[in-house]
Amino acid sequence: SAAEWRRLAQGIEQRVRALNAFMYDIYHRQEILRAGRIPEDLVIQNAAFVPEMMGAEPPRGIYSHIIGIDIVRTTESDFYVLEDNTRTPSGVSYMLENRETMMHMFPDLFSRNRVAPVEQYPEDLRATLESVAPVGLDREPTIVVLTPGQHNSAYFEHSFLADRMGVELVEGQDLLITGGFLKMKTTQGLKQVDVVYRRIDDEYLDPLVFRPDSLLGVPGLFDLYRAGRVTIVNAPGAGIADDKSIYSYVPEIIEFYTGRAPILKNVETYNCRNPDDLAYVLEHMAELVVKEVHGSGGYGM
C-alpha cells in the first residue's frame, strides 16, 4: 500500500543518512568509537577500512551516493533489512528491464492499478552524479561509468546504465591523468572527466595506492580524488559501512547519529565475537544462516 511504501522510504532514508554520517565520522573524529558504541578493532582492523581516506572531504560529505538496502517482508506489516550495500551495489538494471517486460505482458495490471513508475531511474542517477561534480565547473560535468570489462558478471548493468544515462562506458585503459586532471581518450582527442561512477572495487582503483598489480584502475586517480579534481562514486572506503560485522551495530549507528530509534529493524543477528552468541551459534548451526564478516553483497556467505 502507499502507507507501507512511505514507511519503507522513511526507514531507508533514515538508514542511508545514518550510514553516511557513520562513514564521515569514521574517517574523521571517530566519535562513535570514542563513545564505545562500536568496538574500535572492528573498524580499524577491518579490511574494508581505508586509512588513506582519513581526513578526506568527499563532495557534500557523501560517501555512498547509491546504496542498495536489501529488505524482506516477514508478515503483513513487518519488514526487515537483510543487509546494506554501500560499495558498488548492483541489480537495478534487472529491475528496470523486468518492469518493462511486465508492462508489455500484463498491460491490464498496470491500467487497473496505480503503480509508481521506475523508468526515470537513469535520469535520477545522472542528476545525482552531476550534483557531486567538483566545485567551480563552468560547464556540464563529464561523467563516465568505469567498468572492469566485459567478463565482469555485472557488465550488462554497467553498459545498460551508461547507455540510459547517455554517458561513456570506459575501462581503466581509456583514462589517464595529465595536466593535473583525469582525461578520457576519445576520437577527437583527450576530454576531461569530472565524475567517475566506478563499478570496480577499492583495491583495483589505483595501483599507486592500492594493489600494485591492478590493470583495472588509473595510476594517480586517488590523489586526484583527494585533491578535489575528480569525484569517485561511491567513495573509496565506503565498504566499512556494509561489512557484515558492522551490520549488527547499525541500530546503534542510527540511534547515535539521528537520536531516534530505527524505523526498519535488523534481522536478529548473533555476533560470534561475543561468547554467549558464539555458544548459541555453535549449538544451533543447522538452524541459522552463517556469514563471513568481511564479505559484502553476495560474497563471503
Secondary structure, 3 states (H helix, E strand, C coil): CHHHHHHHHHHHHHHHHHHHHHHHHHCCCCHHHHCCCCCHHHHHCCCCCCHHHCCCCCHHHCCCCCCEEEEEECCCCCEEEEEEECCCCCCHHHHHHHHHHHHHHCHHHHHHCCCCCCCCHHHHHHHHHHHCCCCCCCCCCCEEEECCCCCCCCHHHHHHHHHHHCCEEECHHHEEEECCEEEEEECCEEEECCEEEECCCHHHCCCCCCCCCCCCCCCCHHHHHHCCCCEEECCCCHHHHCCHHHHCCHHHHHHHHHCCCCCCEECCCCCCCCHHHHHHHHHCHHHCCCCCCCCCCCCCC
